[in-house]
């Protein structure tokens, strides 16, 4: 497949990659434009940033993060420099970057080894990234909070004020009550461990080889957040029942308790190290992983306070993202009342099962509660 224009065709000329032979548009990523290119020196991954994501300071910070992870043996692609030594190429107003191309296969839901490794590598990422700081990635604000949830909920109410019937009125009223309760719970949260999360840790960004993750890609949403926010996102994605009950919202259904428990256990296994700082579990799947004593000493496993607030983050993500995507679909239509109803069912299930999620989390990781929390 040829490049759509001469400008994109000549991007590789700014790198020491030899002569361009072929180019193929690939579907990974829903925002940026991604290409698999082959030159006389090999195969590479080329990304053209979406206009909304052309922020040089943020992009360079993301590249710094990837560079930071590489010597820690975390499976990341290598960002290639241009002939002038920059990892970001700005050409006629467009932003480009080229990475090494990682061969592999996508995540397979039915493969237990993929599920296990996905959980372990997330723990490994959180372990590796601890100690990394970036002012640029800390300026993007809180990712999930009741304020954003209520903002989306109010937009729904205002947009469809004239369309509401008795069913949607009751549903919105109950969703609002759940949001108020969630805001109260968030106000009681203690200070939580924070770090630069990957920000988009799901199956589409994991490349597998020989049943193990060969690369975690796409750091475009990396930002400074509570660690538990990313764990909650991952649990929602990897622990959902499949097939699900819902057809009108983005989330298919409730959490599978078995998957929820196993994901937490595998995630936490990445933090277990011997006195000689030789990694276990996850680390044995990745050849040559031998961290320094300093790195091992910084490792902090999940704390009780994080597990106590984990259900709140799961609820907040479910509601915030669902409402945002519902708004993005456009005008009120025949499916909207059913979508709101499904979201209410999901929200009420989360509220009802909050104690069970906390208890299951504590039992999975063999952590004794400091006090009883409902």
N, C-alpha and C positions, 0 to 999 in steps of 0.2 A: 504494500500500500504506500502510495506517495504522500509526502507531507502536503497539507492543504495550501501552503504558500511558500515562496522562496525564503522568507524570513526564518521560518521554523527549520527549513532545510539546511540553512547555514549555521544553525546554533552549534552543531558539533565542531565547526571550524574554529571555535574559540577554546577548544580543549585539545589536548594531545591524544586524540583518539584515532588518528588515521583518517582514512577516507570512508565516508558513509556508503553503505551497501544497501540496506533495507530499513524500513520503518513500519511499525505496526501499531495502530491505536489499540490500547488495552482498556478494559472496563473498570479496573480497580480504581476506586475513588469516584465520588459523585459530584465533586465540585471542580477540582483541578482537571486539566487535560493531561493525560498520561500516555507515554509512548514507549514501546520496546524498540530500540534501535540496534542495528548491527553495523559495525565498522570493520575495517581491516585489522583492528586490534581487539575485537571481541564484541560482546553484547552488553548493553547498558540500558538503564531506565531513565527516561527524560520526562521531566515534569514542567508544564507551563502553568503558572499560578493563575487562579481565577482573579479577576479584577478586584473583588472584595477582599482578597487575601494578599494584596501587594503591599506589605508592611515590612520594609527592609530590616528594621530593628528586631521585629518578632522572628522573621525568617532566620536571621543570623543567630539569634538565640537558640532556635530549634536546631540549627546545625551544630552549635556549640554543645548542646545536650547530646547529640548523636556522637560527636567526637569524644565527649567525656565518657560515654558508655563503652566505646569500642575497646579500650585497653583493659576494661574490667571483664572482658569476654562475654558481654551481653550481645546476643545475636542481632546486630543492626547492620544495615547496608552502609557502605562507605560513600560519603559525599565527595565527589571528585572536584578538584580545583580547576579553574580556568587557567589559561596560559599566563594570566596575570596574577594567579594565586588566590583568587576569590572563589568562594563556594557558591555565591549567588551571581548569576549573570543577568544584567539589566540591558536589554536590547530594544531600542525604539519603543520604550514604555512598557514592554513585556518583561516578566520575571521568569527566569529559567533556572533549573538545577539538574544536574546529572548525577546518578548514583550507579553503583555496581548493580548488575542484574542478578537477582537471587532465583535460582531454579528451585522448583518444589511443587507441592500440591496444596490445594486449599484444605481448610478444616473440614473434617468429616464427622458429622454429629454422632453417627453410630459407632465411632471408634473410641473405645475407652481410653486408649493411650493418648489420643489427641486431647480429650477432655482433661485428663490428668496433667499433661504437659502445659496446657493453656493456663491452668491454675498455678502450677509451680513457677512458670516463667513470669507470671505477674508478680508473685512474691519475690522472685529473683530481681525483677526490675526495681521494685520498691526498695530492696536491699541495696542495689547498686547505685541508685540515684540519691540515696541519703547522703547529704553533705554537698550536693550540687545546688548552687544558687544562681539565680538570674533575675536581675531587676526587671528586665523586659517581660519575662514570663510571669512576673508577680504583679503586673499592672492591669491584668485582664478582669479583675473582679471575681466575686464568688460565682461558682458555676451553678450550684443548686442551693436554693434557700427559699423560705416561705414568701419573701418579698417578690421574687420572680414568679413563683407559683400564683400568687394573688394578682400579679400584673396580667398574667395570661388569662386567669379566670375572669377578671374584670373586662378584658377585651372581648371575651366570648359573650358576656352578658350585654355589653354595649353594642356589639356588632349585630346581635340577633334579637335585640329588644322587641322589634315589631313582629318577629317570627315565632316568638315563644308561645307554647300552648301549656296546658295544665301539667302535662308530663314533663316537659323541659323545665318549667318553673320549679316543680318539686325536686327534680334531679339537681338543678343548679343550686337550690337552697341547701340540699344535703351535702353537695360537693363543697360549698362555701363553709359549712359547719366543720367538715373534715379538715379543710385548709386552716381554719382558725385554731382547731385543736393541734394541728401540726405546728403551727407558728408558736403556740404556747410551749410545746415540747422542745422546739429548737431554742427557745429563750432560756431553757434550763440546761442546755448543753455545756459541758466544761470545755476548756481549751483542748483542742485535739491535735495530734501530730500532723504536720503538714509537710508536703514535699512537691516537687514538680511531677505531676501525674502525666502519663502518656496522653490521656484525654480522649482516646478513641479505641480502647482495647476491646476488640471483638473479633469474631472469626475472619472477617474480611481483611484484617490487617495482620494475619498470622500465615506464614508460609512454612509448610512442613516438608521434611525430607527424612525418610526412614523412621516415620512415626514420631519424630521429634521436631521441634520448632527450629527451622533454619534461619528465620528472620522475623522480627517484629518491625513492621513498617508504618509509615504515615504518622509523623509527629506534629502535624499541622495544628492540633488542638492541645498541645502540651501547655500546661499552666500550673501555677502554684495554687494548690487546693488541699483540703484535708485528705489524708490518705484514704480514709474510709469512704469518701465519695466515689473514688475509682473502684474500690472493692465492691461497693453496692451496685455500680453499673455492670461490673463483670458478673456478679451473682444473678442479676436480672437477665442478662443475655444467656449465660451458660447453664443456668439452673431452671429455666422456664420449662413447664410441661410442654411436650410436643407429641402430637398436635395439640393446639390450645383450644380454648373455649370461645375466644373472641375473634370477630372478623371485621370489625369496623374501627378498631384502634390499632396502633402500631405494635402493642404488646400482645402476644398470643394467649396468655393466660397466667395462672398463678405459678408459684414456685414449687418445684418438686423438692420435698424435704430430703430425699436421699441425695439428690444432686447438690443441694444446698450444703449439706453436711460434708460431702466428699470434697467439694470445691474448696471449702474453708480449710479442711485438713491438708489438702495438697498445697494450697497457697501457703499455709503456715510452715509446711515442711521445708520451704526454701530458707527459712530463717534459722534452721537448726544447723549448727556447726560444731565440729569437734574442737578440742583444745588446741589442736595443731592447725586450726583454721582451714581444714579440708572440707569442702562443701559436700553435703549429702543429698540424696534424692534428686532434685532438679540438677544439681551440679554434676552428678555422675552421668547425666544424659548429654552433657556438653563437654567434649574433650578438652583437657588442659585447664580446667577452671581451678585456679589456686590463688585465692585472694591473700592480700597481705594481712598481717596481724592487726594493723590499724583499721583496715576495712572491716574485719570481723568484729572488732571491738565496738564499732558504731551500729551494728545490727540491732534493731529493736523490734521484737515481735509484736503482734497485735495486743493491745491493752484492753482491759475490761471496759473502760469508758468508750472505746471505739465500738465494741460489740454492743454496748448498751444503746448507742445511737444509730447503729446500723439499720434497724427497721425504719427509722425516721427518714433516713436518706433514700431508702428504697421507695417509700411512699412518695417522697418529694419528687424523685426522678420520674416515677410512673405518672404522676399528675402533671408536672411541669412540661415534660416532653410531649405527652399525649395532647394536652391543650394547645401547645405551640403548633404541632403538626396538624391538628384539627383546624386551627386558624389558617394555616397555609393552604389548606384545600380550597379555600374560597368561600362563596356564599352558602348560606343555610340551604340544605337540601333534604331529601327524604331520609337519608342515612344519618343525618346529624343527631336526631333524638336517640337513635339506637346506639350511636357512638358514645354519647354522653352517658347513657344508661350503663354500657359496658365499663366505662371509666369509673362510674360510681360503684359498681360491683367490685372492681379491682381495688378501689380505694378503701371500701369497707372491709374487704378481705384483709388488706394490710393492717388496718386498725385493729381488727379482731385478733389477728395472729401476731401482733407485736410481742406479747409475752412469750409466745412459743418460739419466735425467731431469736429472741435474746437467750432463752433457755437452750435452744438447739445449738446456738453459736458457742455458748460457754461449755456445753458438754462436748462438742466436737473438738474443742481445743483444750479441754481439761483445765479450764480456768474457774477458780472459785470466785463467786460474786462477792463484792465488798459489802453489798446490802441488797435487799429485795427491791426490785424495780419492775413496775408493771408497764 
